[in-house]
Amino acid sequence: MYKAYVFVKRGFVSMLSYRMAFVLTLLGTFVGAAQFYFMAKFLGEGHEFPLLAPYGGNLMGYLIIGTTFMSFVGVSLNSFQGAIRGEQQMGTLEFLLMSDTPLHQILIYSALWNFVYACLSTSVIFLVVVFVLGMDINVNLGAALFILLLSVVCMSGFGLMSAGIIMVTKQGDPITWAFGTLSGLLSGAMFPVELLPPFLRTVAVALPPTHALIALRKTIMVHAGLGEVRSQVLALLALTALTLPIGLVVFRWGFNRARIDGSLAEY
């Protein structure tokens, strides 16, 4: 736990050392949330959305949850490879690997700050849209946090694959590109999956964010319990059992390949 604390503290200190970048990032996030708030008010004026009935018909909440969750998709995809790239660029990767901290702990602890930061920024956004902008929610906090944690673990399998590939290719990662693009288009972040053609809906079902967004929206907007999102939880568990082992295998392959080639510290 102490090592985890040290890595998180490093990220926190690094963030505060670049205050202008932190403030601008935070302001950009607020502006984005406000844009979706006003867009939802404009589109929802005098209209009903039958496809949003399972989520209480709340267009504003639908859009804001979709956009904020996509930040967790980005963190899950980029944190592990970002940790590797950051240590390579600073010339500290080899020193870390020679320490008594195992490789898997280095990855987890290095990525931990990104997840902590995403949770903090998302919490601030929801406080603003609920108490300042007046968005209605009826959250089941325990169920929502469980879904979020399970989703992050599931998507981290893709992040491990990405990190393994980037250690070999150095530039260009098809995993991040394909998963990020498909998730943004097909997972229902901005519109219901039901609007997709049947063959694209089949692809959407294979994406963890699709199930995560359905479950999160229900637990946050209509106080659904885990029993009411059982099918989404089971889908996420099944996908986790598939993606996480594959991610570990691909990462280990990339690490061993880079070590044999002598290119581990190159970028």
ChimeraX attribute file (.defattr): number of C-alpha atoms within 10 A of each C-alpha:
attribute: neighborCount
match mode: 1-to-1
recipient: residues
	/A:1	6
	/A:2	7
	/A:3	12
	/A:4	17
	/A:5	13
	/A:6	13
	/A:7	18
	/A:8	21
	/A:9	13
	/A:10	13
	/A:11	19
	/A:12	15
	/A:13	11
	/A:14	11
	/A:15	14
	/A:16	12
	/A:17	11
	/A:18	10
	/A:19	11
	/A:20	11
	/A:21	12
	/A:22	13
	/A:23	12
	/A:24	11
	/A:25	13
	/A:26	15
	/A:27	12
	/A:28	12
	/A:29	17
	/A:30	17
	/A:31	12
	/A:32	15
	/A:33	23
	/A:34	17
	/A:35	13
	/A:36	18
	/A:37	20
	/A:38	13
	/A:39	15
	/A:40	18
	/A:41	13
	/A:42	11
	/A:43	13
	/A:44	15
	/A:45	9
	/A:46	7
	/A:47	8
	/A:48	13
	/A:49	12
	/A:50	10
	/A:51	14
	/A:52	14
	/A:53	11
	/A:54	13
	/A:55	23
	/A:56	19
	/A:57	17
	/A:58	21
	/A:59	24
	/A:60	21
	/A:61	24
	/A:62	27
	/A:63	21
	/A:64	24
	/A:65	21
	/A:66	23
	/A:67	17
	/A:68	21
	/A:69	22
	/A:70	18
	/A:71	16
	/A:72	21
	/A:73	23
	/A:74	17
	/A:75	22
	/A:76	25
	/A:77	26
	/A:78	21
	/A:79	24
	/A:80	28
	/A:81	25
	/A:82	20
	/A:83	20
	/A:84	24
	/A:85	20
	/A:86	15
	/A:87	18
	/A:88	17
	/A:89	12
	/A:90	9
	/A:91	14
	/A:92	13
	/A:93	19
	/A:94	12
	/A:95	9
	/A:96	14
	/A:97	12
	/A:98	10
	/A:99	10
	/A:100	7
	/A:101	11
	/A:102	11
	/A:103	15
	/A:104	11
	/A:105	12
	/A:106	21
	/A:107	18
	/A:108	15
	/A:109	20
	/A:110	24
	/A:111	24
	/A:112	21
	/A:113	20
	/A:114	23
	/A:115	18
	/A:116	14
	/A:117	16
	/A:118	18
	/A:119	17
	/A:120	11
	/A:121	18
	/A:122	18
	/A:123	12
	/A:124	15
	/A:125	19
	/A:126	20
	/A:127	14
	/A:128	16
	/A:129	19
	/A:130	14
	/A:131	10
	/A:132	9
	/A:133	14
	/A:134	11
	/A:135	18
	/A:136	16
	/A:137	19
	/A:138	13
	/A:139	18
	/A:140	18
	/A:141	15
	/A:142	12
	/A:143	21
	/A:144	22
	/A:145	14
	/A:146	14
	/A:147	23
	/A:148	18
	/A:149	12
	/A:150	18
	/A:151	26
	/A:152	22
	/A:153	18
	/A:154	24
	/A:155	26
	/A:156	24
	/A:157	26
	/A:158	27
	/A:159	31
	/A:160	30
	/A:161	29
	/A:162	27
	/A:163	32
	/A:164	28
	/A:165	25
	/A:166	24
	/A:167	27
	/A:168	23
	/A:169	12
	/A:170	16
	/A:171	9
	/A:172	12
	/A:173	18
	/A:174	12
	/A:175	18
	/A:176	21
	/A:177	13
	/A:178	10
	/A:179	20
	/A:180	15
	/A:181	12
	/A:182	16
	/A:183	20
	/A:184	17
	/A:185	16
	/A:186	24
	/A:187	28
	/A:188	23
	/A:189	23
	/A:190	16
	/A:191	17
	/A:192	15
	/A:193	20
	/A:194	12
	/A:195	12
	/A:196	16
	/A:197	9
	/A:198	11
	/A:199	8
	/A:200	15
	/A:201	16
	/A:202	12
	/A:203	14
	/A:204	21
	/A:205	15
	/A:206	14
	/A:207	19
	/A:208	26
	/A:209	30
	/A:210	24
	/A:211	23
	/A:212	28
	/A:213	23
	/A:214	21
	/A:215	25
	/A:216	31
	/A:217	25
	/A:218	26
	/A:219	26
	/A:220	24
	/A:221	22
	/A:222	19
	/A:223	19
	/A:224	21
	/A:225	18
	/A:226	19
	/A:227	10
	/A:228	13
	/A:229	19
	/A:230	12
	/A:231	13
	/A:232	21
	/A:233	20
	/A:234	12
	/A:235	18
	/A:236	25
	/A:237	17
	/A:238	13
	/A:239	18
	/A:240	22
	/A:241	13
	/A:242	13
	/A:243	22
	/A:244	20
	/A:245	14
	/A:246	16
	/A:247	21
	/A:248	20
	/A:249	16
	/A:250	20
	/A:251	26
	/A:252	19
	/A:253	17
	/A:254	23
	/A:255	21
	/A:256	16
	/A:257	17
	/A:258	21
	/A:259	14
	/A:260	10
	/A:261	10
	/A:262	10
	/A:263	14
	/A:264	20
	/A:265	18
	/A:266	14
	/A:267	17
